[in-house]
Amino acid sequence: MKKFLSMVMAAAMVVSLVPGAAFAASGDVKATAKVVGSKNYTQDEIEKTQKSKVTGPEVQLTYTTADYASGAKNVQAKYTLTLDNADFYKSGTEISSKPDLKIGLVGDKADTVVVGEATGEKSFKADTLSNGEVITVKSVKFTDTDEVEVVVEGKMQRGSVLAFDLTSIIDKTSKGKQAKVTVESDDITIAGGSDLTYASVESKGLKASVKDTVDVASDEVVEIKELKIEPAVGDTLEAVLKTTGEKPNRKGKIRLKLNSGFEFSKSTLSYAGSTANKLEPLVTWDDDEVTFEVGEKVLESEYLKISGLKVEATSAKAGATATLKIYAEGNDTVSVEVAKVVDSAVVLSVDKDTDVPVIYSGVNVKNTGITNSSDHESLEVTLKETFPGAWNNSKDFTFKLPQGVYIADVRSITADNMNVKDTTEWFETAYDKGDYETLTFKKRTWDETNPSGKDKAELKFTLVLVADPNFEGDVTLTLTGDALKEQKVTVAKFVKPFTVVAKQNDMQIDYRNTKVPTDVVIKEAEAGLWDKNVTFALSLDKINFDTDAKVTVDDKSGLKVKDVKTTKGVVTFKVDSKSDDKPAEVTVSGLTLFMDRNLPAGAYDLDVFSPVMLGAADGNRETVTDQKAPIADNGFLSQDILGKSTSKRVVADINDDFYSTTAKAGFVNIITAGREDTDSFTTKVVVPVGEKYIVSGENKVEIDVPAYINANGYTMLPLRAVAVALGINTNNVLWDQSTRTATVMYGSKIINMTYGQKVVYVNGAMIPATAAVEITNDRMFLGLRDLGNALGVTDITWDQATKTATLNGGK
């Protein structure tokens, strides 16, 4: 007990003798440790070249928090650096005695001091940190050959870096050994400071790469895109290549070998390294092998780049890959793919490193109605033959775009080695020949290249594109031709400037002010996209909107609207001010309909569009096509498309009735027709058994499954096909898979029939059937007379000779 008390008293006396400023980094001071400049050596390199000495790495402390106690002065912190499998100094080595330690400080500026046990304290420059603190290394003390203590005085600032040089002697230098450092402190908190590897000894090895793999046709030659060979470990090639002779006359060898089906084509090569020295290896060619004897200049380089290597696909077929193996004595073999055999002599491509441009659909090249600045240009397209003479000009070739995408212009056209006199006219003619749907280049309109020459044909161009309002997604350019393999590339992507959320509304005729129960929401594609004063319109197929609707905008986008009105059955509103940070959502509610009592049952589509973006009043293209004077480019429909000046056309000229502004198909679905006589059909339908067609009135209608006579001798008719032929909208022929029940809605009738049952329900009333309902080829069939009775057709005839059933509607 007495011994214990005396120890406590002694400790207290020691503490009382420590100056108040020493090791007083109280507060919240934290740093993160990492190694910078770690080294990888081969065994030969670390033992023979470096003589076990590691140079270059340093351990850095980055201060993430520097909150010191208020009023603290002369704050000090002690750091302990401990090495594993290494020593700061070691007798009989390159560092035989205690060294001076290089320490760096980085703040707003950088500075370095070198401090040893005998040098005394040293301070960093006063302006290194912006907090006004002068940082001083007070002492450096080696407690062992592998451990050093460093005392630093001064308040660090957040983000500053303190770095300790790790020049040292590695102890064990066999393969797989590592030198590590641990940095600790009792005065600040250090994260990640344990067992940081700063040097390692690895197996010898090479790395090889090419800039890109190239395409080659069978029996043809292609040039490899720059082969680069470098050491996997070590700084220069001498670290991994086995050499003969002594400096400065050492020699090493690198051998390249191709896989089966490929051979080298002897060619003139050029070389590059990390130094300015001219590299001139001695080259030996041998079919599928080439050997380089390299000298001192290559050995001292960090890498060897070889340009001009040519490979021939002597027997390799389409799909095969040319793989180059690199051999060097004492190293593992490394492989790199350099070429691929293609079965097409002409290759279509775009730059894979360039992002696909995004363009808005339904607007002209000027982007009328939106604030987007896109130039509507596609990626640059390249069509290039893989070898001279490969592109046969005796056959047409065609570029096809998706339906609804149009070429407004073609820019930056080059046709190297093709002898095309006027490339712009060539493209204009091709678009005209392709009926403005494809670019069709006619045969003999370009020259073939000389098969024995070096020049290859190459066509490059950039398309300027516009697209229909409802087109969205990737624009795939497809190359076809009798002399070419079909190929596809993505050249652009279209997105809609707005999307519409709407639901189907099942409704009955109610003449005036028939309320639509659901809202329509129009969503802006991106914030600030819709320009001020751009208008939007909502219209229905064959039905007019009645009275004004209510238009509201979300409370986050900042967009405002005005001039909400209903004119000639069309609801319109105008953007009064653009949205700010968030895309707008506009809700159109309170829609009412003016429905003619003669409207047939069925689905009616909702169109949502911007007359300003389209460039036609209320979306009526005739206001464009009927103009006699030259058309001003003020919207999508009046956008000039590619063509000769003598036959200029606009989108509306070639679009006919195909463009669509439909936002919701079947927005209004009338399930009870407005006419008084809802039980009579006026169409005569002829159904020949065994044929994949029926005749509805004067029209022949193709069907996917023919009528047939079942095992009991009943003529079975396809329900959906016959119902549609009689004038029933396909949306009103429904199927419930869970109950295997079909429902037909027409006028005042709701007809139900279930698979396997010999009964049909009309408005809930059961009607016995002569034949059970059958399913054949995934289609529901009903007996001839049963179907006629259910649909209200009473005049039904059967011609046994021709095996033809006739339903005489209206009788």
Disulfide bonds with the S-S distance in Angstrom:
none
